[in-house]
Amino acid sequence: MPANPLASTPQDPLIQPEARPPQPFWVQLWDLTLIQLSNWRWSWRGALLTGVLTPLFSMVALSTFARGSSRQTFEYILAGNLVMSLMFENLGRVCSNFAYMKAVGTLNYFATLPVHRTSLILGTVLSFFTLSLPALAITLLFGRFLLDVPLHLSLLLLVVIPAISIPLSGIGALIGVYARLPEEAGSLSLLVTLVLLGMGPVVVPPDRLPGWMLILGWLSPASYAASALRQALIGPLTLRILLDLGVLLGLAAAVLWIVSRKMDWRLAR
């Protein structure tokens, strides 16, 4: 039987092979998380400076001025500086990452692939959340012994810490997407971090703040983050934690949705 003549015929370069269907969302999410982790594994020096040393120096300075104060003051100092560590490691670094990807065209590259924009956003958020955990643990251990605050760890921490990190990362991604230049994004993220930390009872107890600042604190996600963290770390757990988690998770959903809409995704899927 003669051989098939088409078998030896070279393929027409104008005929494109059939496109493969995109991978499932969870596979994309896992792959993009690993990509971001590998891209930023070298950033431990920066994490040491912003995620560990800055909160630690802040705790040392504040504890010096707070000598003779009530235990509640030291509880606020500890929880507030833990929130600071999470803000620098999530808000600041996610902002820098998205601003960089936008500037060098990486977002456009990902848009040409069969990748959903949501998987890229969530993969970035999860990778930087993972990278922030060592800095958070070091800050917690150092602050525990420096401030002599007894801890009563709750299993609710497994919910509280991601609920704090995700909206902070979303705010960082939003700044990075909107900023025109990476330098502008870095300045804006630092400004937002300092403003949110200064609004309301985050690092400072409410009895030491003026009334107008307490009102502004209701607008700051850092206030809800610090409240939830104090309850899950030190206790006691109250119904206030339902409000804190509700606001943080609602903010996370809203901010991530805005980021996904704002991203220039030419091959939106």
N, C-alpha and C positions, 0 to 999 in steps of 0.2 A: 504494500500500500504506500503511495507516495507521501512524502512528508508534507505537512501543512505549509503552503508557501508563505502564509502570514507569520509563521513562527520565526523566520529569519529576517523579516522586514523590520528595519529600524523604526522605532516609535516616532510618530510625528511630533515635533517639539511644540506645535500649536495645540495639541490635544493634551489638556491637563488631566492628571489622574483624579479620580473621584476623591473629594475632600472627606477626611475622616470626621466623624461626629465628635464634638467637644467632649472632654472628659467630664465625669460627674462633678458637681459643685464641690463635694467634700474632698475629692481627689485634688482638684485645683487648689482648694484652700490649704491642704496639707503641703503640697509642693511649693506653693508661694511662701508659706510660713518658713519652710526649710531654706528657701532661697534667701529670704531676708535675714534669717539667722546666720547663714554662712557669710552674707555680705557684711554684716555688722559685728562679727565675732571679734574683730580686732579693736573694737571701740571700748575695751574695758578700761583703758586709761581715762578716757573722758567720763565714763560711768563712775569711776573712782572719785573724780573731782566733783562732779555735779550731784551725783546720787548719794554719795557717802560723806565726803569731806565738808561740803557746804551745809547739810543738815547737822552734822556733828559740831562744827564750829558755832552754828546758830544755837544749838542746845547748850554748849558750854557758856556762851555769852549770856543767854537768857537765864540760865540757872544761877549765874553769878549775881545778876540783878535781882533775882527772885528769892534770895536767901531770906529765910524767916517767913516766907509766905506759906499759905495753906497747901495741902497735898493736891488740891484741885488744880492749883496753878501749874504744878509740875506735870499733872496729867495732860493738861492742855498743851504744854510745851512739847511733851513726847508725841502726842497724836498729831499736833500741827506740823512737826518736823518730819514725821513719817509721810504726811500728805505732801510736804515739800519735796521729799525724795521721789515720790511717785509722779509729781508734776514735772520735775526736771527730766526724769527718765522716760516718761510717756509723752506728755504734751510737747516738751521741747524737742525730743529726738524724732518723734513722728513728724513734727512740723519740718524739721531739717530734712528728713528723708523725702517727704513729698515735694518740698521746694526744690531739692536737688534733682529728683526724677523729672520734675516738670522742666527744669532749666536745661538738662542735657538730652531731653527727648526720650527718656526711658518710658514715660507714660504713653507716648505715641507708639513706641515699639510694642508694648504690651497690648495696645489697642489693635494691632495688626494680627494678634494671635487669637485663637479661639478660647479666650479667657474672659470670664465675667468680671466686670469691674468690682463687684461686691466681694468676690473672693480675693482680689488684690488688696482691697481696703482692710478686710478682716484679717488676712494673712499678715499684713504689716502691723496691725494692732496687736495680734497675738504674739508675734515675734518680739516686739519691744516690751510687751508685758512680761514675757518670759525673761528677757534680759534685765528687767528691773527688779526681779525677785531677790537676787543676791544682795544688791545695794539696800533693799528694804530690810532684809534679815540682819545685815550688819548694823544698820542704823538702829533697829529695834533692840538688839542685844547691847550695844553701847549705851543707848539711852536708858535702858532698864537699870543698869548699874550706876550710871552717872547721876540720874535723877532719883534713884531709889524708889521707883514706882512699882508696887506689886501688880503682877499681871494675873488675870483670870481669863485665860484664852478660851474662846467659844468656837465651836465648829462652824458658827456662822461666818467666821473669817474667810472660809472657802468661797463664800458668796460676796462678802463685803469688799475684799481686795480687788477681784475682777470688776465688781460694780463701780469701784472708784476709778480703776485704770482705764476702762473702756471709754467713758465720756471724756476723760482728760486726753486720751489719744485722739478721739474724734475732734476735739477742739484744735489740737495740734495739726491734724490732717486738714482741717478747714482753713487754718491760717496758711499752711503750706501751699494749698491749692489756689488760694486767692492772692497770695503775695506775688509781686512781680519779679523779685530777685531773691535768691537764697539769703543774702545779707539782710534784706528787709524782713524776711520771715523770721530770722534769728532774733532780731531786735523786737519784733512784735510778740513773739512767744515769750521772751523774757519779761516784757512789759505786762503781758496778760498774767503770767505766773505771779509776779509781785503784786499786782492789783488784786487778784483773787485771794492770795494769802492774806492781804491786809484788810479785806472786807469781811467784817464779822468776827465771831469768836472762833478763830482757827488755831492760832498759836497763843492768843491771849484770852483769859477767861472773860465772860460777858460782864462781870461786875467791875472790870477795869476799863471798859469801853464806853464812849458816849452813846446816847440813845440813837443818834442818826446813823452811827456805824453798825449798830445792831440791826437796824432796818435794812441797810444795804446788804448785811450778811445773808438775808433771805434770798438775795439774788445771786449769791456766789455758790457755785457747786463745791468749792473747797470747804464751806461751812458744813454742808451736808456730809461730805466725805470725812471730815474730822469728827463729827458727831457719831457717825456710824462706826468709825474706827475706835473711838474711845469706848463705846459700848461693847464692841466685840473683843477688844483687848483687855479692858480694865473692868468693865461692868459698872452698874448692873444693866441688863437689857431691859429696855422700856418700849412702849408703843411708838416712841419717836423714831425708832429704827425703821419702822415700816414707811414712814414719811421719807426718811433719808434715802432708803433703797428705791422707793418709788420715783423720787425726783431724779436720782442718778441714772436709773435704768431708762426713764423717759427721756432724759437729756441725751443719753447714749444713742437711743433709737433715732431721735430727731436730728442730731448732728451727723451721724453716719449717713442718714438719708440725704441730707443736704450735700454732703461731700460727694456721694454717688451721683447726684444730679449735676453738680458743678463740674465734675471731671470731664474734660474734653475726650470723649471716647468715640472715635470715629466709626468703630465697628461695634457699636453698642448692641448687646445681646440681652 
